[in-house]
Amino acid sequence: MDTTVSPTPAWRSLLRPLTTARGYTALTHHLLGLPLGVIYFTWLVTGIATGLGLAITVIGIPVLTLVFATVRPLLAGERAMANALLGTSIESAPLAPDGEGWFGQLKAYWTDSATWRGILYLLLRFPIGIATFTVAAATYASALYLLAAPIVAPFEAIELGIWEPDTVLEGLALVPLGATALLAAAWISEGMAAMSRALACWGAR
């Protein structure tokens, strides 16, 4: 019996980000980066700033401890999302650091390395989320706009600087460019997904 494995055709490998579910789940992760990054950044910066501002009172330490206590649950959500959308295999971790007694538990939030690493990771999700959202939205929107040129051009001339297609036939001339741009957008998304996977494996573990 012939057990030779046929190599994957080059064209199929080239189109992989557009023909597999993983390409679209990665795109979803990129687009979620902006709203989640804003939420993480707002919560952590507001909470830490408030806690530090109240540090001279008895309220500051509990506020900071509360903020620290939310980091591991937020990381659990990030792990689940990375595993589902980016294809990582990050193992689950306890939702709270180990500590003996209630005082030891509270102290553990301040000395837990995973919590401090998680804070940095969640804060980084803000600028990285802005970047991935912007790049993904801009590249895919541009490609889809070019692909829709035969429909758009008759109603509104497409400004290209040296040429303004305004008919269906002229719009059709832009379709190959749109297809190329779509493939480029998909591979750009793949590159960002690889970086996001590495970041998640470091910070969300």
C-alpha positions as CSV (number, residue, x, y, z in Angstrom):
1,M,0.0,0.0,0.0
2,D,1.4,3.4,-1.0
3,T,1.7,5.6,2.1
4,T,3.4,8.5,0.4
5,V,1.9,11.8,1.6
6,S,1.2,14.2,-1.3
7,P,2.7,17.6,-0.7
8,T,0.3,20.5,-0.3
9,P,0.0,22.4,-3.6
10,A,1.7,25.8,-3.5
11,W,-1.4,27.7,-4.4
12,R,-3.3,26.1,-1.5
13,S,-0.6,27.1,0.9
14,L,-0.6,30.6,-0.5
15,L,-4.4,30.9,0.1
16,R,-4.4,29.2,3.5
17,P,-5.2,32.4,5.5
18,L,-8.3,32.9,3.4
19,T,-9.5,29.3,3.1
20,T,-9.1,28.1,6.7
21,A,-11.2,29.0,9.8
22,R,-8.0,29.9,11.6
23,G,-7.4,32.9,9.4
24,Y,-10.8,34.4,10.3
25,T,-10.5,33.6,14.0
26,A,-7.1,35.4,14.1
27,L,-8.8,38.4,12.4
28,T,-11.5,38.3,15.1
29,H,-8.7,38.4,17.7
30,H,-7.1,41.4,16.1
31,L,-10.4,43.3,16.0
32,L,-11.2,42.5,19.6
33,G,-7.8,43.8,20.7
34,L,-9.0,47.5,20.6
35,P,-12.1,47.3,22.8
36,L,-10.5,44.8,25.2
37,G,-7.3,46.8,25.4
38,V,-9.2,49.9,26.3
39,I,-11.1,48.1,29.0
40,Y,-7.9,46.6,30.5
41,F,-6.0,49.9,30.4
42,T,-8.9,51.9,31.8
43,W,-9.5,49.5,34.7
44,L,-5.9,49.0,35.6
45,V,-4.7,52.6,35.3
46,T,-7.8,54.0,37.1
47,G,-7.6,51.4,39.8
48,I,-3.9,51.6,40.4
49,A,-3.9,55.4,40.3
50,T,-6.8,55.5,42.7
51,G,-5.1,53.1,45.1
52,L,-1.9,55.0,45.0
53,G,-3.7,58.3,45.6
54,L,-5.3,56.8,48.6
55,A,-2.2,55.0,49.8
56,I,-1.8,57.4,52.8
57,T,-5.2,56.2,54.1
58,V,-6.4,52.8,55.0
59,I,-8.4,52.6,51.8
60,G,-5.6,52.6,49.3
61,I,-4.1,49.2,50.1
62,P,-7.5,47.4,49.8
63,V,-8.2,49.2,46.5
64,L,-4.8,48.1,45.1
65,T,-5.3,44.6,46.3
66,L,-8.7,44.4,44.7
67,V,-7.2,45.5,41.4
68,F,-4.5,42.9,41.7
69,A,-7.1,40.2,42.5
70,T,-8.8,40.8,39.1
71,V,-5.6,40.2,37.1
72,R,-5.7,36.4,37.1
73,P,-9.4,36.1,36.2
74,L,-8.7,38.6,33.3
75,L,-5.8,36.4,32.2
76,A,-8.0,33.4,32.3
77,G,-10.2,35.1,29.7
78,E,-7.2,36.0,27.7
79,R,-6.0,32.4,27.7
80,A,-9.4,31.1,26.6
81,M,-9.5,33.6,23.8
82,A,-6.0,32.9,22.6
83,N,-6.6,29.2,22.7
84,A,-9.8,29.5,20.7
85,L,-8.9,32.2,18.3
86,L,-5.1,31.9,17.9
87,G,-4.6,28.2,18.3
88,T,-2.4,28.4,21.3
89,S,-2.4,25.7,24.0
90,I,-1.9,27.7,27.1
91,E,-2.7,25.6,30.2
92,S,-5.1,26.9,32.8
93,A,-3.9,28.5,36.0
94,P,-5.5,29.1,39.4
95,L,-7.6,32.3,39.6
96,A,-5.8,33.3,42.8
97,P,-2.2,32.9,44.1
98,D,-1.5,30.5,46.9
99,G,-1.4,31.9,50.4
100,E,-2.0,30.6,53.9
101,G,-4.9,32.3,55.7
102,W,-6.7,35.4,54.7
103,F,-3.6,37.6,55.4
104,G,-1.3,35.3,53.4
105,Q,-3.8,35.3,50.6
106,L,-3.9,39.1,50.5
107,K,-0.1,39.3,50.7
108,A,0.2,36.8,47.8
109,Y,-1.5,39.2,45.4
110,W,1.4,41.6,46.1
111,T,4.2,39.1,45.7
112,D,2.8,36.9,42.9
113,S,5.1,37.1,39.8
114,A,2.2,35.9,37.5
115,T,0.1,38.9,38.7
116,W,2.8,41.4,38.0
117,R,3.6,39.9,34.6
118,G,-0.2,39.8,33.9
119,I,-0.5,43.5,34.7
120,L,2.2,44.3,32.2
121,Y,0.6,42.0,29.6
122,L,-2.8,43.5,30.0
123,L,-1.4,47.0,29.7
124,L,0.4,46.1,26.6
125,R,-2.8,44.8,25.1
126,F,-3.9,48.5,24.8
127,P,-1.2,49.8,22.3
128,I,-0.9,46.4,20.6
129,G,-4.7,46.2,20.3
130,I,-4.8,49.6,18.7
131,A,-2.1,48.5,16.2
132,T,-3.7,45.1,15.3
133,F,-7.2,46.6,15.0
134,T,-6.0,49.5,12.8
135,V,-3.8,47.4,10.5
136,A,-6.4,44.7,10.1
137,A,-9.3,47.1,9.5
138,A,-7.4,49.2,7.1
139,T,-5.9,46.4,5.0
140,Y,-9.1,44.4,4.8
141,A,-11.3,47.4,4.2
142,S,-9.0,48.6,1.3
143,A,-9.0,45.2,-0.3
144,L,-12.8,44.8,-0.1
145,Y,-13.3,48.3,-1.4
146,L,-11.2,47.4,-4.5
147,L,-13.1,44.2,-5.0
148,A,-16.4,46.1,-4.9
149,A,-15.1,48.7,-7.4
150,P,-17.4,47.4,-10.2
151,I,-20.4,48.2,-8.0
152,V,-19.1,51.4,-6.4
153,A,-17.5,53.1,-9.4
154,P,-20.7,53.9,-11.3
155,F,-22.2,55.6,-8.3
156,E,-19.0,57.4,-7.0
157,A,-15.8,57.7,-8.9
158,I,-12.9,56.0,-7.1
159,E,-10.1,58.5,-6.5
160,L,-6.7,56.9,-7.2
161,G,-4.7,60.0,-7.9
162,I,-3.8,59.5,-11.5
163,W,-7.0,57.7,-12.4
164,E,-10.7,57.9,-11.4
165,P,-12.6,54.8,-12.4
166,D,-16.3,55.6,-12.8
167,T,-17.8,52.8,-14.8
168,V,-18.4,49.1,-14.2
169,L,-15.7,48.1,-16.8
170,E,-13.1,50.4,-15.2
171,G,-14.1,49.1,-11.8
172,L,-13.5,45.5,-13.1
173,A,-9.9,46.5,-13.8
174,L,-9.4,47.0,-10.1
175,V,-10.7,43.5,-9.1
176,P,-7.3,41.7,-9.6
177,L,-5.7,44.4,-7.5
178,G,-8.3,43.9,-4.8
179,A,-7.8,40.2,-4.8
180,T,-4.0,40.7,-4.4
181,A,-4.6,43.2,-1.6
182,L,-7.0,40.8,0.1
183,L,-4.3,38.0,0.0
184,A,-1.7,40.5,1.4
185,A,-4.1,41.5,4.2
186,A,-4.6,37.9,5.1
187,W,-0.8,37.3,5.4
188,I,-0.3,40.5,7.3
189,S,-3.0,39.2,9.7
190,E,-1.1,35.9,9.9
191,G,2.1,37.7,10.9
192,M,0.2,39.7,13.6
193,A,-1.4,36.5,14.9
194,A,2.1,34.9,15.3
195,M,3.2,37.9,17.4
196,S,0.0,37.8,19.4
197,R,0.4,34.1,20.1
198,A,4.0,34.7,21.4
199,L,2.8,37.5,23.6
200,A,-0.1,35.5,25.0
201,C,2.1,32.5,25.7
202,W,4.4,34.8,27.7
203,G,1.9,37.0,29.5
204,A,-1.3,35.0,29.9
205,R,0.2,31.8,31.2
